[in-house]
Structure formats: C-alpha cells, structure tokens
C-alpha cells in the first residue's frame, strides 16, 4: 500500500518522470543490459570464490569429474579433451 501511495505521489508531483523513464529505457540495448547482468553475476561468483576457496575448488573438481563421467553430454574442444584426458 505504501508503494502504491509513493507511486501515485511521484506520478502527480513529477508527470514528466514517466516519459523520461521510457526515453531512457529505449536508449538501453539488450546487449548492454545483458552485459551488466552478466558482469554483476561474474563479480558475485568471483567474490564468493575468493572468500571460499575450498568450496570453489570442490565445485570445480566435481564439475570436471561429472564431465569425465558424462562425455556424451559434454562437447569439449580437442585441446581440452587432451588436457583432462577425456576420450
């Protein structure tokens, strides 16, 4: 209810806000928005990995183990297959 009242106040007090917001949204490309979301996720993931190196190492080891056990679902480049000794 409070949010609805705040929205109503903003619309009445600043009628140009809506048109400015729409204009600004139109200037943002999908690639820019996706890049911002992706970089935020990566920063969060890297921050977690730095704060929890044991958990990050275990996750990588489990991922590599799963990939080795499920080669039919993993498509690695030949160089990576040689690196991880996956045939």
FENTACOR-V858095 format. One line per field, one symbol per residue. ss: DSSP state (@ for helix, = for strand, . for the rest). phi: phi as a letter, one per 20 degrees, with the letter a starting at -180 (. if undefined). psi: psi as a letter, one per 40 degrees, with the letter a starting at -180 (. if undefined). A space follows every 50 residues. Layout:
ss=???
phi=???
psi=???
This chain:
ss=.@@@@@@@@@@@@..@@@@@@@@@@@...@@@@@@@@@@@@@@@@@@@@@ @.@@@@@@@@@@@@@@@@@........@@@@@@....
phi=.fffffffgffffcffgfffffffffeeefffffffffffffffffffff fcffffffffffffffffecffdddefgfffffeldd
psi=dddddddddddddgdeddddddddddehiddddddddddddddddddddd dgddddddddddddddddegddehgiiddddddefh.
